[in-house]
Amino acid sequence: MNNDIQPDFVHPQFKLNGVHLSADDLCHAALSFFKDGEGYQQAIGTFILEWFDGNNYVQMQTSGTTGTPKPIKILKQAMVNSALATGNYFNLEAGTKALHCLPTQYVAGKLMLVRAFILGWDLDVVEPRSNPLEGINADYDFSAMVPLQAQQSLNKLNQVKKIILGGAKVNSALTEQLQNLKTEVYETYGMTETITHIAAKKIGGDAFEALPNVTVSIDDRNCLVIDAPLVATEPVVTNDVVDVIDATHFIWLGRYDNVINSGGVKLFPEQIEEKLAAHIPNRFFVKSIPDATLGEKLVLVIESAPYTIDQSVFAELSKFEKPKEIFFADAFADTGSGKLQRDKTLVTILEKNNAI
């Protein structure tokens, strides 16, 4: 990995929507995007102008993985280093034909552009939507998506040789479907503070593998601690409970702040959701509400009109993992980046049902 590359570097093979662009060309294109483009194009234009504005950082909002979301300054050199690590790990060389279908307001979308600048990709940009390949007949070497986009594009994913998924956990039902494709699909682990992914695993695998120059450990809560000196100036302490296999491999178990203590038994909602994913067609999540006997009781929340659930749905769950109550919601609350807001959704439901 060549870490001498500076943020103002634009690889001579870089293309945007089929057109070779220098740094100066990019700024002119950005002004056009910013002034006349659609919303997603204006976001690209804004970021390009910020990337070449002479400052050594980009202002972003943290993901909330390590605590309450807050504004932070991310060094542009660290973003370059992240791009180089991705290119190295996934073998994405100059001339890679890539599809950018993520919102550029967030770190993952910004990094797709930085990778293209630095690594010399031929980057096509499309509107971020749930089915980004709809109406597209071109073939691509690489793309980054969220799981929902992959789910909605299953019949067209073979147009992309290699895909990374991030932003949300890939459930077991989608995992099974993705394993039947010829496309190489990887689930990634990362956050704004680590400038997208610092680890990846092939779909269907158990353990994440750290990218180059990244090592991992755990704290006294068994939560992941990331040492990635080329992208973060100090170790990043997360709220993700993991099993660390060695300094570069770990198995993700769930969120420390989501762990439910029900009658003295610790339950990981993410593991329960994994077992239910193939049996519940709608969006859903499990969470706890206060209970006089158990302290916390497990509840299942489904985005749907109410219906009767067959008990066979819970066949894979232990007796402790079975929901004590089921709620239905017309629509879940989401963040601007599409992440589910569990607390807000549940509070709204409980208020509606006069349960709080």
NORLINNOR-V762052 format. One record per pair of residues at least 12 apart in sequence whose C-alpha atoms are under 8 Angstrom apart, sorted by the first residue. I is the first residue (numbers start at 1). J is the second residue. Records with the same first field share a line. If there is no record, write none. Layout:
I: J / J
This chain:
1: 84 / 85 / 88
2: 84
3: 81 / 84
5: 80 / 118
6: 77 / 80
7: 51 / 76 / 77 / 80 / 118
8: 23 / 51 / 52
9: 23 / 117 / 118
10: 22 / 23 / 117 / 118 / 120
11: 117 / 118 / 119 / 120
12: 120
13: 94 / 95 / 120 / 121 / 122
14: 94 / 95 / 116 / 117 / 119 / 120 / 121 / 122 / 123
15: 116 / 120 / 121 / 122 / 123
16: 122 / 123 / 124 / 125
17: 122 / 123 / 124 / 125
18: 122 / 123 / 124
23: 52
26: 48
27: 45 / 48 / 49 / 52
29: 45
30: 42 / 44 / 45 / 46 / 48 / 49
31: 45 / 49
32: 45
33: 45
34: 46
40: 103 / 104 / 127 / 128
41: 127
43: 103 / 104 / 105
44: 104 / 105 / 110
47: 104 / 110
51: 76
56: 75 / 76 / 77
57: 73 / 74 / 75 / 76
58: 73 / 74 / 75 / 76
59: 71 / 72 / 73 / 74
60: 72 / 73 / 74 / 106 / 107 / 192
61: 192
62: 191 / 192 / 193
63: 191 / 192 / 193
65: 191 / 238 / 239 / 240
66: 236 / 237 / 238 / 239
67: 239
74: 193 / 195
78: 195 / 230 / 231 / 232
79: 111 / 114 / 195 / 231
80: 114 / 115 / 118
81: 230 / 231
82: 195 / 196 / 230 / 231
83: 111 / 114 / 115 / 118 / 119
84: 115 / 118 / 119
85: 211 / 212
86: 211
87: 115 / 119
88: 212
89: 211 / 212
92: 119 / 142
93: 119 / 120 / 121
94: 119 / 120 / 121
95: 120 / 121 / 122
96: 120 / 121 / 122 / 140 / 141 / 142
97: 121 / 122 / 123 / 124 / 140 / 141 / 142
98: 121 / 122 / 123 / 124 / 140 / 141 / 142 / 143
99: 123 / 124 / 125 / 126 / 140 / 142 / 143 / 144
100: 112 / 113 / 123 / 124 / 125 / 126 / 143 / 144
101: 125 / 126 / 127 / 128 / 129 / 132 / 143 / 144 / 145
102: 127 / 128 / 129 / 144 / 145
103: 127 / 128 / 337
106: 337
107: 192 / 195 / 196
108: 195 / 196
111: 195 / 196
112: 144
129: 149
130: 148 / 149 / 152
131: 149 / 150 / 152 / 153
132: 149 / 153
133: 153 / 156 / 157
134: 153 / 156
137: 159
138: 159
139: 159 / 160
140: 159 / 160 / 161
141: 160 / 161 / 162
142: 160 / 161 / 162 / 163
143: 160 / 162 / 163 / 164
144: 163 / 164 / 165 / 166
145: 163 / 164 / 165 / 166
146: 165 / 166 / 167 / 168
147: 165 / 166 / 167 / 168 / 169 / 170
151: 174
154: 177 / 178
157: 181 / 183
158: 181 / 182 / 183
159: 183
160: 183
161: 182 / 183 / 184
162: 183 / 184 / 185 / 186
163: 183 / 184 / 185 / 186
164: 185 / 186 / 187 / 188
165: 185 / 186 / 187 / 188
166: 187 / 188 / 189 / 190 / 197
167: 339
168: 339
170: 187
171: 273 / 274 / 277
172: 274 / 275 / 277 / 278
173: 277 / 278
175: 203 / 204
176: 204
178: 203
179: 203 / 204
184: 202
185: 202 / 203
186: 200 / 201 / 202 / 203
187: 200 / 201 / 202 / 203
188: 200 / 201 / 208
189: 208
193: 232 / 236
194: 228 / 231 / 232 / 236
195: 231
198: 210 / 211 / 214 / 228
199: 211
206: 251
207: 249 / 250 / 251 / 252
208: 249 / 250 / 251 / 252
209: 248 / 249 / 250
210: 248 / 249
213: 228 / 229 / 230
214: 226 / 227 / 228 / 229 / 248
215: 227 / 228 / 247 / 248
216: 244 / 246 / 247 / 248 / 249 / 250
217: 244 / 247
218: 242 / 244
219: 237
221: 241 / 256
222: 241 / 242 / 243
223: 237 / 238 / 239 / 240 / 241 / 242 / 256
224: 237 / 238 / 239 / 240 / 241 / 242
225: 237 / 238
226: 238
239: 255 / 256 / 257
240: 252 / 253 / 254 / 255 / 256
241: 253 / 254 / 255 / 256
242: 254
253: 268 / 270 / 271
254: 268 / 269 / 270 / 271
255: 268 / 270
258: 287
260: 287 / 288 / 296 / 298
261: 295 / 296
262: 294 / 295 / 296 / 297 / 298
263: 293 / 294 / 295 / 296
264: 294
265: 320
267: 320 / 321
269: 285 / 286 / 287
272: 286 / 317 / 321
273: 285 / 286
275: 316 / 317
276: 313 / 314 / 316
279: 313
280: 313
282: 302 / 303 / 304
283: 302 / 303
284: 300 / 301 / 302 / 303
285: 300 / 301 / 302 / 342
286: 298 / 299 / 300 / 301 / 323
287: 299 / 300 / 301 / 342
297: 323 / 324
298: 321 / 322 / 323 / 324 / 325
299: 323 / 324 / 325 / 326 / 327
300: 323 / 324 / 325 / 326 / 327
301: 326 / 327 / 328 / 329 / 346
302: 326 / 327 / 328 / 329
303: 328 / 329 / 330 / 331 / 332
304: 328 / 329 / 330 / 331
305: 328 / 329 / 330
306: 327 / 328
327: 349
328: 349
329: 349
332: 345
333: 345
